């Protein structure tokens, strides 16, 4: 097998596995970092809650704000939130901060999201992603525990059967440079 053949085969497999699933995203994601792997809820599950990893305000030091986001998946047939059947997924994450509480849709599942992002500030401390909102199928809107820097952008498209997967774009630690951690996210829609 030639050195070019293997990457082409792997790329083909990746596009086929995602090609059957629609993704939702927002246009205001930050510009820094690399995309992590796609992570999936188990078959028959979809995301009914989320949590956010946030670094507290650093005052005079470098702020990163949101470092990660998790989806909390439950079996589609579960009507009660039972932690014994909960499955948590996340893609890449930054190293700073603590995970906040899980926010659950009261009756439904996650359909769409909006992300609060601070745009590049040219030479001043950048934070990129700062918070999330999710809309549930039962019409509730869940508001994350992030910071208030930047603006919420427009809402993503809707996953009419719910969200079943995700990947995140994270800037790795910059040493003595300006760290931003989580910059962007894409969510993968359930097929049915």
N, C-alpha and C positions, 0 to 999 in steps of 0.2 A: 504494500500500500504506500503510495507516495505521500510526502509530508503535507501536500495540499489536500489530498482526498479526505483524510480524517476530519479536519475542521469543517469541510463542506458537508460531510455526512452528519456531524454533530449539529451544525447550524440547521440543516434540514429537519432533523428530529426536533429541535427546539421550536422551530416555526410551526411544525405540524401540531405539537402539543399545545401551543398557545393559539394557533390559527383557528381552532374551533371555539375559542372563548373570546368574547369582547372584553376590552379593558376600558376603564374610565380614568381620566386624569384631569388636572386643572392647568391653566396656562401660566400661573404665577410662581411656579417652583423656582428654587434657587439654582444658580449656574454651576456650583462647585460639586465635586465628588464623582463617584462611580456607582453604577447600579449594582445592587446586591442580587442574590438569587431569587427566583420566584418561589414562594412558599404557598402551600395549598391547605385548606381545610380538608379533613378526611372525606371520602365519598359519602354522600348523604347528609353532610353537614353544611351549614352556612353561617356567616358571621352575624351574631346578634348583639355583640358588644365590642368595645375597644378600650384601650388604655394607652397613655402617653408617658414616655420617659422624659423628664424635664430637669435641667440643671437650674438650681436657684440662681437668682440675680447675684452677680459677682462684684457689684459696686465698681471697684477700680480695676479688677482683672478682666480677662477675656471672657465674654459671655458666649454661650452656644445655644441657649434656650432648649428647643426640642432635640433630643438625641435619638429617639426611636418611637415607633408606634406598633402596637400589637392588635391583632384581631382575636376575639374570643368566639370560637365556633361551637355551636351546639347542633345536635341532630335535628333535622327539620321537623321531626314528629314530636320533639319535646315541647311541652307547653309550659313547663316550669324550668327555672334556671337551676340545674342540678350540677354542682361542681364535679361530681363523679363522671359525668359524661362530657364535661367541657374540654375542648382541645384548643390550645393557644398557639398562634403562629406569628412569626415576625421574620423580616428579612434582615438586611444589614442594620447596625445601630452604632451610634457614637458611644464613647466610653464614660461620659459624664452624666451625672444626674441620677434620679431615683424614679422608679415606676409609680405612677399615680393610681388612683382607684379605677376599677373597671366600671365603665358606664354602659348600661344595658338598655336596649329597646324594651319598653314595658311589655309589649305584646308581639311585635314584629321582628324584623331583621333589617340590617343595614342596606340602604339602597344607593346613596350618593354621599358626596362629601365636599367640603370647602376647606381650604387651607389658608391660615394667616401667615404671611411671609413678609419679612423686612427685605426690601430690595437692596442691592449692593450700594454701599455708602461711600465708596472711594476714599480709602485711607483711614476710615473710622471703623470701630469694632462692628463686624458683621455677625448676624445671627442666623440668617436665612429662615427656615421654618420655625414658627413660634407657637402655633396652636392648630387644632382641628375642630370642625363641626361635622356631624354625620346626620343625615335624615334617615329616619326609620320608615318601614312600610306602614306602620300604624300612625304616621304623620308627626310623631315626636321628633324634635331636633335635640341632639345630644351635643353639649359644649364641653370641650376638653379642658384640662387643668394647666395649660401652657401660659405663656406670657402675652402681653398686649402690644409688643412692638410690631410695627408693620400693619398691613391691612388684610382683611379677608378678601380673597378674590371671588370670582363667580363660582357657582356650584358646578360640579362635574355633571356628566351625563348620568343616567339612571341605569342601574342593573335591576331589571324588573323581576328577576328571580333571586336577587340578593347577591352579595359579594362572597366569593369562595377562595380568593387568592390575592396575593400582593407581592410587590417588590419595592424597595426603597433605594434612594440615591443618597449616599452619605460621603462627606468629605472626611478622609482619615486625619488623625492628629497632625498638626502642622509644626510641631516643635515650638520654636519661639515665634512662629507666625500666628496669624489670626485664624482661629478655629470657628467653623460653623456647624459641624456635625450634620444633622438631617437637613437635606435640601429639597427633596421632592419624593413623591410616591405615586405609584400606579396600582389600582385595584383591579382584580380580574373577576368578571361576572360569572355567576353560575350559569350553566347551560339551560337548566330547567328546574 
